[in-house]
Every structure is written in structure tokens, then in C-alpha cells.
Amino acid sequence: MKTLPWFRMYSDFIHDELIEMLAFEDQRHFVFLLCMKNAGSLDKDYPDAEMLDIVVSRRLGIHGEALANAKIRLMKVGLIDSNWQPTGWDKRQFVSDSNPTNAERQKRYREAHKNTSKESNVTRNVTVTLTDTDTDTDTDTDKYKKTRAIAPPDGVDKSVWADFVELRKSKKAKLTQTALDGITSEADKAGWTLENALRECCSRGWTGFKADWVADKTSAKSSKPAESFRERDDRLGRERWEEMTGRIHPGNTKNVININPVELLA
């Protein structure tokens, strides 16, 4: 069957919690796999699985261990299976999109509807009185009332709370008491304080929190506040400097013990 040069992708992609958990590079890799699936590259009859890995490697631009690790990360969040196939493809794509007869059927339908509309216009010049069944109090404002702002929970720093509220607002995720209770419950399961859970959400761009998402972290690390955006950027900058120079960054020397050989021999 001939494939189309496009596929259906929905705007909720950027709000999906699984997508938010991925690094930018893995988000890009997943979109590339969707393109490959639409083009039929993932469904060809290759001699073996290794040949499919080679094709995927060339398309994604990564090789060896980097390719294997990317596959593991995408499988871990349930976006692909072991054969690189996007798991939710059939739920999002319509068979009629790639049906060669669909376009012709749609054309005939539009032509028939157009002719019917022309015929009905002949008798359309009449006066019609519409009955207003809406009450004066039934307004759009009433339907979309803003929820009352939730006060910062006890034990949560006001700045952390403000950052989390702004994060939810930017992603159009209304903050309700039910949502907050769910985060509190998951934080208790993970052995985290609510403030630490909200800090983690802010640092990772999460609108929610699940204990399973941080299960791989040690209890010692979970007792400490998560890195701020600035601390994370500073740390990554030092790591890149060390990779490029092969030396320890001056900012990381506080944990290095300087041993003088002369003193040991004295």
C-alpha cells in the first residue's frame, strides 16, 4: 500500500508525561522513528534484526552503545517495543489515510453535498424565528470559572511553590486540590517530602509526580533538595570543561585530597 508523505501527530505530544521525562535528544529520536514508521522503513522484511538496527542507526545518527541506550530509554517509558515499533501507532493513525480509494470517495461526497446545497438555497429565503433556550445566567464565564487559588502547603517553601504553580500554568495543567493530593501521596510512597517532590517536578518540567519515576534514586539522594536550574547548568558546564581539557575543573577540587609525596616520606 502506498504511504502518504505525512502522518497524524497531535498537540498533546508536548504535554505527555512520558515525553516530558525524556531528554531532548530522545524526544528527537522518537519523532524520527515515527517518520521511519510512516515511510515503511521499520516494516520492511530485513534479513535479521541486526540489519534493522543498522538502518535505524543511520537514520538517528547514533551508533553502538549510544544506539542501544537510546532504545532502552524509549522502551522503558513504553514508547517503542523491542523491534523499534512505536507502540501507539495504530491508535493515532487512520486506515483511511493511506487508502487510495478514500480520496475519490471524499471527492464524490463533496460534489454531491455541493449540489444539494445549491438546490436547498432556492427555498432558504424565509424568515425563521429562533427560540433562545439559554437562560440569562448561563454564560461562558459561568462555564469556565477559574478555580480558587490553592494556598502553599505546610512545609513547602513559597518560592518552590510559586515555581511549581507557574510550571503547571505554562503547560495549561490546572492545579486542583485533587492533583496536589495525588502528588503528596506519591511523594509519601517514595519517602520524599512534598517540597522535594515539587522541586524535582520543577527541575524536570513535570506537571505531576510518581514514586516509580524516582525509584532508581538512592534514599540518601532523595533526602536532599533537587538541583536548581542554575546548579544543574553549572555542573554540566564543569563536566564539559573536564571532558575537553582532561583536567579537574577548579570548581570541583573541593573534594580532591592533595597528597604531598615529600610529607609521606618524612
C-alpha distance (Angstrom), angle and dihedral (degrees) to the residues before:
residue distance angle dihedral
M1 . . .
K2 3.77 . .
T3 3.79 113.0 .
L4 3.78 125.0 -136.9
P5 3.82 121.5 -121.5
W6 3.81 89.1 -121.6
F7 3.80 140.1 47.4
R8 3.79 135.8 -162.7
M9 3.81 115.8 -88.2
Y10 3.79 120.8 172.0
S11 3.80 130.8 -143.6
D12 3.81 92.8 -122.7
F13 3.82 86.5 74.5
I14 3.82 90.4 91.0
H15 3.82 92.4 50.1
D16 3.82 97.2 46.4
E17 3.81 110.0 118.5
L18 3.82 92.3 -142.4
I19 3.80 91.1 54.1
E20 3.81 90.9 47.3
M21 3.80 89.7 56.2
L22 3.81 91.5 59.7
A23 3.78 125.4 86.3
F24 3.81 116.4 -113.8
E25 3.81 91.2 -102.9
D26 3.82 93.0 54.7
Q27 3.81 91.2 47.0
R28 3.81 86.9 55.6
H29 3.82 91.3 47.0
F30 3.82 90.9 53.0
V31 3.81 92.8 50.7
F32 3.82 89.1 50.3
L33 3.81 89.8 52.4
L34 3.82 89.5 52.1
C35 3.81 88.5 53.5
M36 3.81 90.7 48.8
K37 3.81 90.5 49.2
N38 3.81 91.3 52.1
A39 3.81 91.5 47.7
G40 3.81 90.6 51.4
S41 3.80 94.8 -116.8
L42 3.81 93.1 126.7
D43 3.82 93.9 48.8
K44 3.80 100.0 52.8
D45 3.80 119.2 117.4
Y46 3.81 100.5 -107.1
P47 3.83 121.0 -175.9
D48 3.81 90.8 -116.5
A49 3.80 144.1 -15.8
E50 3.81 91.2 -91.8
M51 3.79 91.2 63.2
L52 3.82 90.0 53.0
D53 3.82 89.2 51.2
I54 3.80 89.5 53.2
V55 3.80 91.9 51.6
V56 3.81 91.8 48.4
S57 3.80 90.7 45.7
R58 3.82 91.7 55.7
R59 3.79 92.9 47.6
L60 3.81 95.5 47.2
G61 3.79 94.1 41.0
I62 3.81 95.2 -129.9
H63 3.79 130.2 108.3
G64 3.79 145.0 -168.3
E65 3.79 116.2 -8.5
A66 3.80 92.8 2.1
L67 3.82 90.2 58.1
A68 3.81 92.8 46.9
N69 3.81 92.4 48.8
A70 3.81 92.3 48.6
K71 3.82 89.6 52.2
I72 3.80 91.3 50.4
R73 3.82 92.2 50.5
L74 3.81 93.2 49.5
M75 3.81 91.6 46.7
K76 3.80 91.6 47.7
V77 3.81 91.9 62.2
G78 3.81 91.5 42.4
L79 3.81 98.8 -113.5
I80 3.84 96.3 123.8
D81 3.80 138.0 17.0
S82 3.80 129.0 -129.8
N83 3.83 90.6 -81.5
W84 3.82 93.8 56.2
Q85 3.82 90.7 -106.0
P86 3.86 115.6 147.3
T87 3.81 103.7 -117.2
G88 3.82 97.3 -145.2
W89 3.79 98.3 43.9
D90 3.81 98.6 110.9
K91 3.82 91.8 47.9
R92 3.80 92.3 57.4
Q93 3.80 103.3 36.7
F94 3.82 126.1 68.3
V95 3.79 123.2 -137.8
S96 3.80 88.9 -139.4
D97 3.83 89.9 62.7
S98 3.81 91.4 71.3
N99 3.82 97.0 31.9
P100 3.84 107.1 115.0
T101 3.82 91.3 -151.5
N102 3.79 94.3 52.8
A103 3.81 95.2 78.5
E104 3.81 91.5 53.0
R105 3.81 91.9 48.6
Q106 3.79 90.9 50.1
K107 3.81 90.6 49.9
R108 3.81 92.2 52.2
Y109 3.79 91.0 47.6
R110 3.83 92.7 51.6
E111 3.81 91.4 48.6
A112 3.81 92.1 50.1
H113 3.80 91.5 46.3
K114 3.80 90.5 49.0
N115 3.82 92.3 53.3
T116 3.80 91.6 47.4
S117 3.79 90.5 51.6
K118 3.81 91.8 52.6
E119 3.81 91.6 52.1
S120 3.80 93.3 48.1
N121 3.82 92.0 51.3
V122 3.83 89.6 70.1
T123 3.80 91.9 69.1
R124 3.76 97.4 33.1
N125 3.85 99.0 91.2
V126 3.80 96.0 94.1
T127 3.76 133.0 115.0
V128 3.79 113.7 -106.0
T129 3.78 123.8 -171.8
L130 3.76 111.8 -151.3
T131 3.78 120.8 -150.5
D132 3.78 113.3 -131.4
T133 3.78 104.9 -140.6
D134 3.79 94.4 174.0
T135 3.79 118.7 100.1
D136 3.78 122.6 -130.5
T137 3.78 90.4 -112.4
D138 3.83 94.7 53.3
T139 3.81 99.4 89.9
D140 3.79 134.2 153.0
T141 3.77 88.1 -113.1
D142 3.80 90.1 59.4
K143 3.80 91.5 49.3
Y144 3.78 93.8 52.0
K145 3.78 103.6 36.1
K146 3.75 114.3 163.9
T147 3.76 114.6 -112.0
R148 3.76 117.4 -116.9
A149 3.80 113.1 -93.1
I150 3.80 112.9 -101.1
A151 3.80 115.7 -126.3
P152 3.82 117.8 -123.6
P153 3.83 109.1 -87.5
D154 3.78 119.3 -114.2
G155 3.78 113.3 -86.2
V156 3.82 95.0 22.5
D157 3.79 118.8 115.1
K158 3.81 111.4 -118.3
S159 3.81 93.1 -128.6
V160 3.82 91.6 51.8
W161 3.78 89.9 48.8
A162 3.81 92.0 48.4
D163 3.83 90.8 50.6
F164 3.80 91.7 50.3
V165 3.81 93.5 47.8
E166 3.82 90.0 49.8
L167 3.83 90.3 48.9
R168 3.81 92.0 53.4
K169 3.80 90.3 46.1
S170 3.82 93.1 51.1
K171 3.81 90.2 53.3
K172 3.81 93.5 45.2
A173 3.81 91.3 -117.3
K174 3.81 106.8 143.7
L175 3.81 110.8 -136.0
T176 3.80 110.2 -131.1
Q177 3.78 132.5 172.7
T178 3.80 88.8 -111.8
A179 3.82 91.0 56.1
L180 3.81 91.3 47.8
D181 3.82 91.7 48.8
G182 3.80 89.0 52.7
I183 3.82 91.9 52.3
T184 3.81 90.5 47.5
S185 3.81 91.0 51.7
E186 3.82 92.9 49.2
A187 3.82 90.9 47.0
D188 3.82 89.3 54.5
K189 3.82 90.1 50.8
A190 3.80 90.2 53.1
G191 3.81 92.4 46.5
W192 3.79 90.7 -116.4
T193 3.76 130.2 133.1
L194 3.78 115.7 -116.0
E195 3.81 90.3 -114.5
N196 3.82 92.1 54.8
A197 3.80 90.3 47.8
L198 3.81 91.2 51.9
R199 3.82 90.7 46.8
E200 3.80 88.8 53.4
C201 3.81 90.4 49.7
C202 3.82 90.9 52.1
S203 3.81 94.2 47.3
R204 3.83 92.7 48.6
G205 3.79 98.5 36.1
W206 3.82 93.1 -116.8
T207 3.80 120.4 156.5
G208 3.80 89.7 -162.5
F209 3.80 140.3 25.1
K210 3.80 133.7 -130.9
A211 3.78 126.8 -175.3
D212 3.82 89.8 -137.0
W213 3.79 90.7 60.9
V214 3.81 92.1 64.8
A215 3.80 98.7 31.8
D216 3.81 91.9 112.4
K217 3.79 92.6 59.8
T218 3.80 119.3 96.6
S219 3.78 120.4 -113.4
A220 3.78 89.3 -117.5
K221 3.76 91.7 58.2
S222 3.78 93.6 44.0
S223 3.80 90.5 58.1
K224 3.80 90.8 61.4
P225 3.82 124.7 75.7
A226 3.80 113.7 -100.5
E227 3.78 118.5 -105.6
S228 3.76 117.6 -85.2
F229 3.81 118.4 -124.9
R230 3.81 90.3 -102.4
E231 3.82 93.9 48.2
R232 3.80 90.7 49.8
D233 3.82 92.8 49.3
D234 3.82 90.9 48.2
R235 3.82 91.9 49.7
L236 3.80 93.8 48.0
G237 3.79 89.8 47.7
R238 3.80 91.6 54.1
E239 3.80 91.5 47.7
R240 3.83 91.8 51.7
W241 3.82 89.8 48.6
E242 3.82 90.8 52.5
E243 3.83 91.8 48.4
M244 3.81 91.6 51.5
T245 3.83 97.3 43.7
G246 3.79 101.6 31.5
R247 3.81 88.6 -133.7
I248 3.79 135.3 107.0
H249 3.79 111.7 -95.8
P250 3.84 113.1 -115.3
G251 3.79 88.5 -123.5
N252 3.83 91.0 59.9
T253 3.81 97.6 50.1
K254 3.80 93.9 92.2
N255 3.83 89.7 86.7
V256 3.81 94.7 44.5
I257 3.81 117.8 99.5
N258 3.81 112.3 -143.3
I259 3.79 108.5 -145.3
N260 3.82 116.7 -166.7
P261 3.83 110.2 -148.7
V262 3.80 90.4 -152.6
E263 3.81 91.3 59.5
L264 3.81 91.2 51.2
L265 3.79 91.3 54.2
A266 3.80 94.7 46.1
